[in-house]
Amino acid sequence: MTWRYLALGLLAMTAAVAADKPIRTPADIPADVRVERDVDYLGGGREEKADLYLPAGGGAEARFPAVLIIHGGGFTGGDKAASREINIGSNLALNGIVGMSVNYELSKAPGHATWPRNIHDCKTAVRWLRKNARRLRVDPERIGVIGGSAGGVLAALVTLTRKEDGLEPAALSEFSSAVKCGVDLYGPGDFTTRDNLQMLGKTRAEAPELYKQSSAVTYARKGSPPLLIMHGTGDKTVPVQESEHLAEEMKKAGAPHELIIIPDAPHTFDLQPKQRDLRDTVIGFFKKHLGG
């Protein structure tokens, strides 16, 4: 399929970026990355906080691109400081990109509906980055998003949804929640054919419109920001066909995207799975679309 990019094609695309400034590893974290823990980005007494991964250097006038990091956990668990999120945030900061890893409202018990508040939290985080751009030395015009599993779904939704879709939060409404690009790591793209979701509070039979509204495939359309979709063939939690389906729908719509299938990679990998080092690919994607 023309939309499936394997190693040779994408590595060629990112070679220029890598040659200009080699991708760095988290071994340098103590010297090169400043981390701010448990930042209150939602206000109003909310317990969900954010961790910031801030690049060193660049001078007072430097303006870095920024990337929102959204954790997985089936919309019921997970944490902003899990190993995958630390890996992603560290790698971003080491390569001149501000990372913001967030907790968002989770459905912690049956009947506890959290949609659309969870996507509202993620969009509020993008707005918060713009509000605090000067302090963080962020360029508010260069913001992206990445997430894994459930976080991959939310990352795709942050990337693809628009104001007219009715999913904008009330908080910080003077700032835009739009991003320039997104990375969806092994997220299920279509809930209309999957099992019932606790976070929606109703079964698919009771509220099919909610399952459609929360599916990334619903928003596959021309003119969307580019989306990088990555999935492993060894995934036993979310079938790789989910990402293939999303990519196919985006292809039909003329929406910019890339699909990378990683042989044997399981569910839940970071930027350095044993099957393949993905740092050149992901950091290269962000630098291509956000600038370096």
N, C-alpha and C positions, 0 to 999 in steps of 0.2 A: 504494500500500500504506500502511496506517495507521501502520506503524512507520518509514516513511522521513520524516525531518525535514529540510526544506530551510531556506533562509536565514531566511525570515520568522518561522516558528514558533519556532526556537531563539533567534534574536536577541531576540525578544520576551521569552522566558523569562529571558535574562541581562541585559536592559536595566536592571533594578533594581540589580543588582550593579554594572554599569558606571557607572550614574549616581551611585551612592554613592561609588565610588572608581575612576576611570578606569584601564583596563588600561595598564600602563606598558611601555616598550620597552627592549631591551638597551642602548640608548645610554648609560644611567646606570650600567652595571656597575661601573666603578672606584669610584664614590662610594657606591653603595647595596648592593652584594653582596660578601660575603666568601666566598672559595672556599678550601676545604681539599682539597688534592690527595693522591691515593694513600693514602687511609686504609685501614688493615688491618681489614677487617670480618669476615674469615673465620678468621684465626688459623692456627695449625698450619703455618706456613711457606708458605701458599698465595701464589702470585704475583698472583692477581686482587685488585685493590684497588677503592676507591670514591672518587669526587669529591663533595664536599658544597657545595651552593650555599645560603648562609645569609643570611636577610634582615637588614637593619640596623634599628636602632631597636626600639621596643616596650618597653624597660626590662628590668631583670633578671628581673622576675616574668612577663614575657610568655611565652605558650605558643602556638607556631605549629602549624598543620597541617603535615604532611610528605607528600611523594610520592616513591616509588621510581621511578627512570627506568631502563628496560632497553633496551639497544641492540640493533639488528638485525645481520644478516650471515649469515643462513642457518644459524645455529647453529655455523658453522665460522670466522667472522671477525667484524669489527666491534670497536668500542672505546667505552668510557665517555666519552671526550673527543672524539668525532666532532662535526661541526658541528651535526647535529640535536640531539644530547644537550646541547651547550652552549647552543643556542637555548632548548630546553625548560627546562633548569635555571635559566638566567638569568631567563627570563620568570616562572617560578614564584617565585624569590626576590624579584624586584622587586615582586611582588604579595603578599608576606607569607606565602609557603609555602616551607618547607625542601625542597630537592631533593637526592636522593641518587642519583647516577648510578653504576652498578656494572658492573664486568667480572665475568663468570661463566665456568665451565669450558666451553671450546670443543672441538669435535671437529676436530682439526687434520690428521687423516689417515684414510684408509679403514680401517675396523675399530676406530677409536677411539670407542667408545660413551660418550656423556656423559649420557644420560638414565638415571635422573632426577636426577643430580647438578646439572645446570644449573638445574632448578626448585628444588632444595634450596638452591642458592646464593641465589636470589632471595628465597625465603622466609626464609632466615637473615638477609638484609639487613633485612627488615621487623622481625624480632626484635631485630636490632642497634640499629635506631632506637629501639625501646622501651627497651632496656637503657641507651642513652645519652641518653634523653629529657631529663633534667635539664640536662646539659651543653649540649645543642643547643637548649634551650628549645622542645622539641617536646611537643605534647600527644599522649600515646600512644594516646588514643582516637580520634584524627583522622588516620589514615594512609591514603593512596591509592597507586595505581600507574599508570604509563603506559609504553608501549613501542611500537616501530615494527617492522613486518615480523616477523622471528623474535622480536624483543622484544615485539611485539604479542601473539603467541601466549602467551609467558610471562606477560605482564601479564594476559591473560584468564584464564590458569590460576591465577595468584596470587589473582585476584579470585573465581573461581568454585569452586575446590576447597575441600574441607572435611577435617577430621581423618580421617573415616572413609574417605576416598578413598585413603589409604595413601601420600601424597606428602609427608609432613612430614619435615623433616630432624632429625637427632639433635642438632645444635648449638643451644645456647641454649634448650633445651626448656622452661625455666621461663617463657619469654615466648611470647605468641601470634604467629602469622604471619598472622592475619586482617587484611584491609583493609576499609575502608568503601565503596570504589568503585574503578573502574578505567577506563582509556582504552586501547583497542586500535586502533592505527593500522595499517591495511592488512595485518593478519596473516592467514595461512591458517588457517581455523577447523576444517578436517576433513582429517586425514592419511590416513584410511582409503581415500580414493579418489585420492590423489596419488602421485607418484613415491616411490621408496625414499628414506629419510632416513639420511644417514651417521651422524647423532648417535644413532640407535637401535641401530646396530651389526648389524642384521639386516634382511632384506628384508621387505616386507609379506606375502609368501607364507610366509616362515619364522615370523614372529611378529606376526600380525594384532592380538593383544591389546595389544602395545606401541603400535601405531599408533592404536588406540582410546584407550588410556590417555593419550596425549600430545595428543589432540585436544580443543579447547575445547568443541566441540558435545556431547561426552560429558557435560559437567557443566552443561548448560542445564537449570535446574530452578527451581521456585518457591522464593522466600525468599532467593535469592542477592543479594549487593550489586549495585547498579546498574552497568551496563557501557555506556560510550559507545564506539560502533564507527564509525570514519571510514575512507573509502576513495575513491580517485579512479577515474573512468571511463577515464583514460588509462594505468592501471597495466598494464604489459606483463609483469610478473614474477609477481604474484599477482592473478588475475582478480577483479574486483569481485564476482563471484558468490559468492566465498568468504565475504565479509562478509555478503552478503545471505542466504546459507544459515545462517550462525550466528545472524543476527537472526531469521530465520524460526523456527529451532528454539527460540530463547529466547521468542519470542512464543507458540509452541505450549505451552511449559512454564509460561507465566505469569511468566517471569523479567524483572525490570525492566531495560530497555535502551533505547538510542536509536541509530538508524542515520543517519548523515549521508553522503550521496553527493556528492562534489565533482566537477562536470563538468570533464573534461580534466586533472585532477590526475594526475601520474605516480606511480610507485612512489617511495618515500623522499622525503617532504616533512616539514618541521618545522611550527611553529605559524604561519609566515608565508609560505606558498607564494604565488606570483604570482596563482594563480587566486582566492584568497580568504584574507583574514586570519582565522586561526582562534583568535586569543588570547582574544577575548571568549567564544567558545564553550567552549574547554577550561578556561580559568581560571574562567569562570562555572560550569561543571560541578563543578569541584573545590570552589569556594566554596559552592555549593549543598549538596553532600553532606558536606563537611568543616568548613564554617563559615569565616568570614573573619576 
